[in-house]
């Protein structure tokens, strides 16, 4: 199983919205992928972080796939690609970790 963790920081203002507004839009778009991509086994998205968080972060995605091929299929899926186009316009930074369990 592949666990995929991605976190984003948003630009202060982009596409006519604040960082927090865009974080909410990104979270909603990512949540909308659930059930649309066959290789996506589970998906959690958050914009609410504990005070112990040590990284600047607006949106966190945590997803699971059976294997690396499933993760690749997710990354290339047209629904994901379309959302990625919006995210690139509003994000300042993206970090990701993929690991096998």
C-alpha positions as a Markdown table, in Angstrom:
| # | Residue | x | y | z |
|---|---|---|---|---|
| 1 | Unk | 0.0 | 0.0 | 0.0 |
| 2 | Unk | 1.2 | 3.5 | -0.8 |
| 3 | Unk | 0.4 | 6.4 | 1.6 |
| 4 | Unk | 0.5 | 9.8 | -0.1 |
| 5 | Unk | 0.8 | 13.0 | 2.0 |
| 6 | Unk | 0.8 | 16.4 | 0.3 |
| 7 | Unk | 0.6 | 19.8 | 2.0 |
| 8 | Unk | 0.2 | 23.2 | 0.5 |
| 9 | Unk | 0.8 | 26.8 | 1.5 |
| 10 | Unk | -1.3 | 29.3 | -0.4 |
| 11 | Unk | -0.3 | 32.6 | -2.0 |
| 12 | Unk | -1.5 | 35.5 | 0.1 |
| 13 | Unk | -3.9 | 36.5 | -2.7 |
| 14 | Unk | -4.6 | 34.7 | -5.9 |
| 15 | Unk | -7.4 | 34.3 | -8.4 |
| 16 | Unk | -9.3 | 37.1 | -6.5 |
| 17 | Unk | -9.3 | 35.3 | -3.1 |
| 18 | Unk | -7.3 | 35.2 | 0.1 |
| 19 | Unk | -5.1 | 32.4 | 1.1 |
| 20 | Unk | -7.7 | 31.0 | 3.5 |
| 21 | Unk | -10.5 | 31.3 | 0.9 |
| 22 | Unk | -8.4 | 29.5 | -1.6 |
| 23 | Unk | -7.4 | 26.8 | 1.0 |
| 24 | Unk | -11.1 | 26.1 | 1.5 |
| 25 | Unk | -11.6 | 25.9 | -2.3 |
| 26 | Unk | -8.7 | 23.6 | -2.8 |
| 27 | Unk | -9.9 | 21.3 | 0.1 |
| 28 | Unk | -13.4 | 21.1 | -1.5 |
| 29 | Unk | -11.9 | 20.3 | -4.9 |
| 30 | Unk | -9.7 | 17.6 | -3.5 |
| 31 | Unk | -12.6 | 16.1 | -1.5 |
| 32 | Unk | -14.6 | 16.0 | -4.7 |
| 33 | Unk | -12.2 | 13.4 | -6.1 |
| 34 | Unk | -13.4 | 10.7 | -3.7 |
| 35 | Unk | -15.3 | 8.0 | -5.7 |
| 36 | Unk | -14.2 | 9.4 | -9.1 |
| 37 | Unk | -10.7 | 7.8 | -9.4 |
| 38 | Unk | -10.7 | 4.0 | -9.1 |
| 39 | Unk | -7.2 | 3.7 | -7.7 |
| 40 | Unk | -7.9 | 6.1 | -4.9 |
| 41 | Unk | -8.6 | 3.9 | -1.9 |
| 42 | Unk | -9.0 | 6.6 | 0.8 |
| 43 | Unk | -8.8 | 10.3 | 1.0 |
| 44 | Unk | -8.7 | 12.8 | 3.9 |
| 45 | Unk | -8.3 | 16.5 | 3.5 |
| 46 | Unk | -7.9 | 19.1 | 6.3 |
| 47 | Unk | -7.5 | 22.9 | 6.6 |
| 48 | Unk | -7.6 | 22.7 | 10.5 |
| 49 | Unk | -4.3 | 22.0 | 12.2 |
| 50 | Unk | -3.3 | 21.6 | 15.9 |
| 51 | Unk | -1.2 | 24.2 | 17.5 |
| 52 | Unk | 1.7 | 21.7 | 17.6 |
| 53 | Unk | 2.1 | 21.8 | 13.8 |
| 54 | Unk | 5.6 | 23.0 | 13.0 |
| 55 | Unk | 5.2 | 23.7 | 9.3 |
| 56 | Unk | 3.4 | 26.6 | 7.6 |
| 57 | Unk | 0.4 | 24.9 | 6.0 |
| 58 | Unk | -3.0 | 25.7 | 4.6 |
| 59 | Unk | -4.2 | 22.3 | 3.2 |
| 60 | Unk | -3.2 | 18.7 | 3.9 |
| 61 | Unk | -4.1 | 15.7 | 1.7 |
| 62 | Unk | -3.7 | 12.2 | 3.0 |
| 63 | Unk | -4.5 | 9.4 | 0.5 |
| 64 | Unk | -3.9 | 5.7 | 0.0 |
| 65 | Unk | -3.4 | 3.6 | -3.1 |
| 66 | Unk | -2.7 | -0.1 | -3.5 |
| 67 | Unk | 0.6 | 0.5 | -5.2 |
| 68 | Unk | 2.7 | 3.0 | -7.1 |
| 69 | Unk | 0.8 | 2.3 | -10.3 |
| 70 | Unk | -2.4 | 3.4 | -8.5 |
| 71 | Unk | -0.7 | 6.6 | -7.4 |
| 72 | Unk | 0.4 | 7.2 | -11.0 |
| 73 | Unk | -3.1 | 6.6 | -12.3 |
| 74 | Unk | -4.4 | 9.1 | -9.8 |
| 75 | Unk | -1.9 | 11.7 | -10.7 |
| 76 | Unk | -2.7 | 11.3 | -14.4 |
| 77 | Unk | -6.5 | 11.1 | -14.0 |
| 78 | Unk | -8.3 | 14.0 | -15.9 |
| 79 | Unk | -10.2 | 15.0 | -12.7 |
| 80 | Unk | -7.0 | 15.3 | -10.7 |
| 81 | Unk | -5.2 | 17.1 | -13.6 |
| 82 | Unk | -8.0 | 19.7 | -13.8 |
| 83 | Unk | -7.9 | 20.4 | -10.1 |
| 84 | Unk | -4.1 | 20.6 | -10.2 |
| 85 | Unk | -4.3 | 23.4 | -12.7 |
| 86 | Unk | -6.3 | 25.5 | -10.2 |
| 87 | Unk | -4.0 | 24.6 | -7.3 |
| 88 | Unk | -0.9 | 25.7 | -9.2 |
| 89 | Unk | -2.4 | 29.1 | -9.6 |
| 90 | Unk | -3.1 | 29.6 | -5.9 |
| 91 | Unk | -0.4 | 27.7 | -4.1 |
| 92 | Unk | 2.9 | 29.1 | -2.9 |
| 93 | Unk | 4.5 | 25.8 | -2.0 |
| 94 | Unk | 3.8 | 22.1 | -2.3 |
| 95 | Unk | 5.5 | 19.3 | -0.4 |
| 96 | Unk | 4.8 | 15.6 | -0.7 |
| 97 | Unk | 5.8 | 12.3 | 0.9 |
| 98 | Unk | 4.9 | 8.9 | -0.5 |
| 99 | Unk | 5.7 | 5.8 | 1.5 |
| 100 | Unk | 5.1 | 2.1 | 1.5 |
| 101 | Unk | 3.3 | 0.3 | 4.3 |
